[in-house]
Amino acid sequence: MDLRKNPSFIFSFKLVVFILLIVLISYFISDFIVPKSDERLDVSFKELRNETKDGTNYDVLFFSNSHVFTAIDPLLLENLTGIKSLHLGSSAQRTLFTIETIKAALEIHKPKVVVLDFSQNATFIPKEEEVWSFNTKGFLSIEPNLSKLRTMLEVIPHAEKPDYLINGFSGYFYALNNLNKWKNYTTKEPEAFSRGYLGFRPAASSLYEKDTSHATWNDAYMNFNCNKEYKFFDDNVTKDYLIEFLKEYDEIGVKIVLVSSLKLYSCTEANVVKEFSEITEGTNKENIKLLNLNTPKVKKELNFNRRHYANSTHLSKFGAFELTEYLAPYFSSLVGNIRNQNSCLKYRKGLNIHSFQLQLDDYFNKVLHLYFDSIPSDYLEYNTVINVYPKPGLEYKLMNQDKKSDNTYMEVKDFKKIRKGFVADIYLDTKLMNDEIEKIDLWFYKPNSFGSGRHTIYIAKD
């Protein structure tokens, strides 16, 4: 019997061909579909996987929404304490989704401390479509599966909009092929934020640059007399899910810090101590701690002004530097013994760099972070020079092929003065990848004057 004339065979053959065509077309189409996940969080997870595989241990992982990941600078923290940290947050992320992010990260790496934002706004379930969009993108950055999706749909009240999550999840599968090809940021940073590193994304401007009266500022910053009571949870869904999470991970032994992040108007966080006591009942208080930054004592010690805030809930980059400096002893007490920092670099005329961190990972912006105890006044007229040299044979990859290196400059007078020292975060103007860099030199010069001397701060490993 000729199978080619059999109707059943012909139908089956056409069906197989049709399915193969669908698979083939979907594969190629996926290259042109942008993944609807949070690109910065994707890159942070990629960093976590690769660094852990290479033997790097992160002492602290910061989670949750921008209240946390715009407030603590991981490279300054490492300069001050030796503690390595990484931010894994996405914009406007709510606690329900943050818990899933933490679980996904702890499957990859177990840090000594997990930091979770515990603010009144974060504990609410998303309402607006825009906020749902942010949270869906964050959820799609943890390589979710159907089991995780089903868990979230069981938790989210049907009165909300779980269909936003379902729609985003379905589109995610078409983009998986493209998602795995990401190596660098491709999305332009929002103007409200500066360039960042290690998931840290500080605000670009401050209230100092905006029209805010001094009287209004003082009334807001130290006002703890609330005219109304602010609900901390909009229902028991998030609260119960958080309680379950804390009990589960209390048994694992990772220290969890719930931080009431610093706000301009602290009245919204008035119930944080009461709520913390309720959700941690029956857990080991040595493993789960509250860091409340919205107290009169903390605010008085910080003595922040308009320069420190970008808006009422986010710190500026300057505020993040000073808050990181303020909290450095606290994190040192949690982490315990820490690794040695980079050695002090000494230059002519008394300029000493206390410590420096060089972030060269290909997934993030390349940045040199410097910390000084003090800067001699002579150096305020100097310029910082960073030379990035390519490996032999790769000179054609330099941004200016008439030069021997890619060069970055920053005037010393532009370094930020914080409470006890000076900070500079200098983004390197180079397109060289990590394995293409031979060495990096750091020095200072003043026009019509001798340079400061030169230090090689990075040499490629063989």
Residue pairs with C-beta under 8 A, 6 or more apart in sequence:
3 9
4 10
26 174
27 177
29 174
30 174
30 175
30 176
30 177
30 178
31 177
31 178
32 178
33 171
33 174
33 175
33 178
34 175
34 178
35 42
35 140
35 172
35 175
35 176
35 178
35 179
35 182
36 136
36 137
36 140
36 168
36 171
36 172
36 175
37 137
37 138
37 140
37 141
37 172
37 179
38 90
38 91
38 134
38 137
38 138
38 140
38 141
39 182
39 185
39 186
39 187
40 90
40 185
40 196
40 199
40 201
41 88
41 89
41 90
41 101
41 137
41 138
41 141
41 142
41 199
42 141
42 179
42 182
43 182
43 184
43 185
43 199
43 363
43 364
44 86
44 87
44 88
44 198
44 199
45 88
45 104
45 105
45 108
45 141
45 142
45 143
46 182
46 363
47 86
47 198
47 199
47 361
47 363
47 364
48 58
48 61
48 86
48 88
48 105
48 108
48 109
49 108
50 361
50 363
51 58
51 361
52 58
52 108
52 109
56 84
57 84
57 109
57 111
58 84
58 85
58 86
58 109
58 111
59 83
59 84
59 85
59 111
59 112
59 113
59 335
59 338
60 77
60 83
60 84
60 85
60 86
60 111
60 112
60 113
60 114
60 115
60 331
60 334
60 335
61 85
61 86
61 88
61 102
61 105
61 109
61 111
61 113
61 114
61 115
62 68
62 69
62 72
62 74
62 85
62 86
62 87
62 88
62 89
62 115
62 199
63 87
63 88
63 89
63 98
63 101
63 102
63 105
63 114
63 115
63 116
63 117
64 89
64 93
64 95
64 98
64 115
64 116
64 117
64 122
65 89
65 90
65 91
65 92
65 93
65 94
65 98
65 117
65 121
65 122
66 89
66 91
66 92
66 201
66 314
67 117
67 119
67 121
67 122
67 261
67 313
67 314
68 87
68 89
68 115
68 116
68 117
68 259
68 261
69 87
69 89
69 199
69 200
69 201
70 193
70 200
70 201
70 202
70 203
70 310
70 314
70 315
70 320
71 261
71 262
71 314
71 315
71 319
71 320
71 323
71 324
72 85
72 87
72 115
72 200
72 320
72 323
72 324
72 327
73 200
73 202
73 320
73 321
73 324
73 425
74 84
74 85
74 86
74 87
74 197
74 198
74 199
74 200
75 197
75 198
75 200
75 357
75 359
75 367
75 369
75 425
76 321
76 324
76 325
76 369
76 371
76 423
77 83
77 85
77 324
77 327
77 328
77 331
78 84
78 85
78 341
78 357
78 369
79 341
79 354
79 355
79 356
79 357
79 369
79 370
79 371
80 324
80 325
80 328
80 355
80 371
81 328
81 331
81 332
81 335
81 338
82 338
82 339
82 340
82 341
83 331
83 332
83 335
83 338
84 339
85 198
86 198
86 199
87 198
87 199
87 200
87 201
88 101
88 105
88 199
89 98
89 101
89 138
89 199
90 101
90 134
90 135
90 137
90 138
90 141
91 134
91 138
92 126
92 131
92 134
92 135
93 101
93 122
93 134
93 135
93 138
94 122
94 123
94 124
94 125
94 126
94 131
94 135
94 238
95 116
95 117
95 118
95 122
95 123
95 238
95 241
95 242
96 125
96 135
96 152
96 155
96 156
96 237
96 238
96 241
97 135
97 138
97 139
97 152
98 116
98 117
98 122
99 241
99 242
99 245
100 139
100 142
100 144
100 148
100 151
100 152
101 138
101 139
101 141
101 142
102 114
102 116
102 245
102 249
103 245
104 142
104 143
105 142
106 114
106 249
106 252
106 254
110 252
110 254
111 254
112 254
112 255
112 334
112 335
112 336
113 254
113 255
113 256
113 257
113 331
113 334
113 335
114 249
114 254
114 255
114 256
114 257
115 256
115 257
115 259
116 256
116 257
116 258
116 259
117 258
117 259
117 261
118 258
118 259
118 260
118 272
118 275
118 276
118 290
119 260
119 261
119 263
119 268
119 269
119 272
119 313
120 230
120 231
120 232
120 268
120 269
120 271
120 272
121 268
121 313
123 232
123 233
123 234
123 238
123 239
123 242
124 233
124 234
124 238
125 156
125 157
125 160
125 234
125 235
125 237
125 238
126 132
126 134
126 135
126 160
126 161
127 160
129 161
129 164
132 161
132 164
132 165
133 164
133 168
135 165
136 164
136 165
136 168
136 169
137 168
139 148
139 152
139 165
139 168
139 169
140 168
140 169
140 172
142 148
144 169
144 172
149 165
149 166
149 169
152 162
152 165
153 162
153 165
153 166
155 237
155 241
156 162
156 165
156 237
157 235
157 237
183 362
183 363
184 362
184 363
185 365
189 195
189 196
189 201
191 204
192 203
192 204
192 205
192 310
193 201
193 202
193 203
193 204
194 201
194 202
194 203
194 204
194 317
195 365
195 367
195 427
196 202
196 364
196 365
197 359
197 364
197 365
197 367
197 369
197 425
198 359
198 364
200 320
202 315
202 316
202 317
202 320
203 310
203 311
203 314
203 315
203 316
203 317
204 310
204 316
204 317
205 310
205 316
206 306
206 307
206 308
206 309
206 310
206 316
206 318
206 319
207 217
207 306
207 307
207 309
207 310
207 311
207 316
208 305
208 306
208 307
208 316
210 306
212 306
217 305
217 306
220 264
220 265
220 312
221 264
221 299
221 304
221 305
222 296
222 299
222 300
223 265
223 266
223 267
224 266
224 267
224 270
224 296
225 267
226 267
226 270
227 267
229 270
229 271
230 267
230 268
230 269
230 270
230 271
232 271
232 272
232 275
233 239
233 275
239 278
239 279
242 279
243 279
246 256
246 279
246 280
246 283
246 288
247 282
247 283
249 256
250 256
250 283
250 284
250 287
250 288
253 287
254 287
255 286
255 287
255 288
255 289
255 334
256 287
256 288
256 289
257 289
257 290
257 291
257 334
258 276
258 288
258 289
258 290
258 291
259 290
259 291
259 292
259 293
260 269
260 272
260 290
260 291
260 292
260 293
260 294
261 293
261 313
262 293
262 294
262 298
262 299
262 302
262 304
262 315
262 319
262 323
263 269
263 294
263 312
263 313
264 309
264 311
264 312
264 313
265 312
266 294
266 295
266 299
269 292
269 294
272 290
272 292
272 294
273 290
273 292
276 290
280 288
289 334
291 327
291 330
292 298
293 299
293 323
301 326
302 308
302 322
302 323
302 326
304 319
304 322
307 316
307 318
307 319
308 315
308 316
308 318
308 319
308 322
308 323
309 315
309 316
309 319
310 316
310 319
315 323
317 416
318 416
318 418
321 416
321 418
321 423
322 418
322 419
325 418
325 419
325 420
325 421
326 419
332 338
341 355
342 355
342 356
342 357
342 457
344 352
344 353
344 354
344 355
345 352
345 353
345 356
345 442
345 455
345 457
346 352
346 353
347 353
347 443
347 444
347 452
347 453
347 455
348 450
348 452
348 453
349 376
349 378
349 379
349 452
350 376
350 378
351 372
351 375
351 376
351 379
351 444
351 452
352 372
352 373
353 370
353 371
353 372
354 371
354 372
354 373
354 421
355 371
356 368
356 369
356 370
356 371
356 442
356 457
357 368
357 369
358 367
358 368
358 369
358 440
358 457
358 458
359 365
359 366
359 367
359 368
359 369
360 366
360 434
360 437
360 458
361 434
362 433
362 434
365 427
366 427
366 428
366 430
367 425
367 426
367 427
367 428
368 386
368 408
368 424
368 425
368 426
368 428
368 440
368 442
368 457
369 423
369 424
369 425
369 426
370 415
370 422
370 423
370 424
370 425
370 426
371 421
371 422
371 423
372 415
372 421
372 422
372 423
372 424
373 420
373 421
374 421
374 422
375 412
375 415
375 422
379 412
379 444
379 452
380 412
380 413
381 412
381 413
381 446
382 411
382 412
382 444
382 445
382 446
382 452
383 409
383 410
383 411
383 412
383 444
383 445
383 446
384 409
384 410
384 411
384 412
384 424
384 426
384 442
384 444
385 407
385 408
385 409
385 441
385 442
385 443
385 444
385 445
386 407
386 408
386 409
386 426
386 428
386 440
386 441
386 442
387 404
387 405
387 406
387 407
387 440
387 441
387 443
388 405
388 406
388 407
388 408
388 428
388 430
388 432
388 437
388 440
389 404
389 405
389 437
389 438
389 439
389 440
389 441
390 397
390 398
390 405
390 406
390 432
390 436
390 437
390 438
391 436
391 437
391 438
391 460
392 438
394 432
394 436
395 401
395 404
397 431
397 432
397 436
398 404
398 405
398 406
398 432
399 406
399 429
399 430
399 431
400 406
405 441
406 428
406 429
406 430
406 431
406 432
407 429
408 426
408 427
408 428
408 429
408 430
410 424
410 426
412 444
414 424
415 422
415 423
415 424
416 422
416 423
416 424
430 437
435 460
437 458
437 460
438 459
438 460
439 456
439 458
439 459
439 460
440 456
440 457
440 458
441 454
441 455
441 456
441 457
442 454
442 455
442 457
443 451
443 452
443 453
443 454
443 455
444 451
444 452
445 451
445 452
